[in-house]
Amino acid sequence: MLVKNNLVVKLPRPRVDALVEAGKGGYFDPGHGRLMKEWISVDLDSKSLWQSLAKEAKEYVAKQNHKKLA
């Protein structure tokens, strides 16, 4: 999803941690002061990553949904 010109996607927590540590984005704060550790917010400065992160997030969420249905 897009939030204030940032791409926000859900990824596994270790992946989000690694991206944040590498300076590629930040933990998503939906506005109530609680950072969501499985969601990363990536700004326009890292827009070159958007497509690959969106694909990665789609695959991750599809696996999570598949597990719930099994």
ZAVEXPA-944354 format. One record per residue (C-alpha): x, y, z; residue number from 0. Coordinates in steps of 0.05 Angstrom, whole numbers, plus 5000, padded with zeros to 4 digits. Layout:
N
xx; yy; zz; mikol
X; Y; Z; NUM
...
***
This chain:
70
xx; yy; zz; mikol
5000; 5000; 5000; 0
5021; 5072; 4992; 1
5021; 5115; 5054; 2
5045; 5188; 5049; 3
5086; 5172; 4986; 4
5119; 5112; 5020; 5
5111; 5040; 4998; 6
5089; 4997; 5058; 7
5094; 4922; 5053; 8
5090; 4862; 5099; 9
5152; 4818; 5102; 10
5182; 4769; 5152; 11
5209; 4805; 5213; 12
5282; 4784; 5201; 13
5278; 4813; 5130; 14
5248; 4878; 5155; 15
5301; 4883; 5209; 16
5356; 4873; 5157; 17
5326; 4926; 5111; 18
5319; 4976; 5168; 19
5391; 4963; 5192; 20
5415; 4974; 5120; 21
5379; 5041; 5118; 22
5331; 5020; 5063; 23
5268; 5038; 5103; 24
5236; 5042; 5171; 25
5187; 5003; 5212; 26
5116; 5024; 5194; 27
5078; 5065; 5245; 28
5003; 5066; 5228; 29
4995; 5129; 5269; 30
4984; 5106; 5340; 31
5057; 5103; 5360; 32
5065; 5028; 5357; 33
5116; 5005; 5305; 34
5095; 4945; 5265; 35
5155; 4898; 5263; 36
5132; 4858; 5202; 37
5117; 4920; 5160; 38
5168; 4964; 5127; 39
5158; 5034; 5100; 40
5203; 5052; 5041; 41
5207; 5124; 5018; 42
5219; 5153; 4949; 43
5295; 5154; 4960; 44
5292; 5077; 4955; 45
5240; 5074; 4901; 46
5285; 5029; 4859; 47
5270; 4974; 4911; 48
5194; 4982; 4908; 49
5180; 4931; 4853; 50
5223; 4876; 4882; 51
5197; 4888; 4953; 52
5125; 4887; 4928; 53
5137; 4820; 4894; 54
5172; 4793; 4956; 55
5114; 4816; 5000; 56
5062; 4785; 4953; 57
5098; 4718; 4957; 58
5105; 4722; 5033; 59
5032; 4739; 5045; 60
5009; 4685; 4996; 61
5049; 4634; 5037; 62
5019; 4660; 5102; 63
4948; 4654; 5074; 64
4963; 4584; 5047; 65
4985; 4562; 5116; 66
4920; 4589; 5146; 67
4878; 4550; 5096; 68
4916; 4484; 5106; 69
***
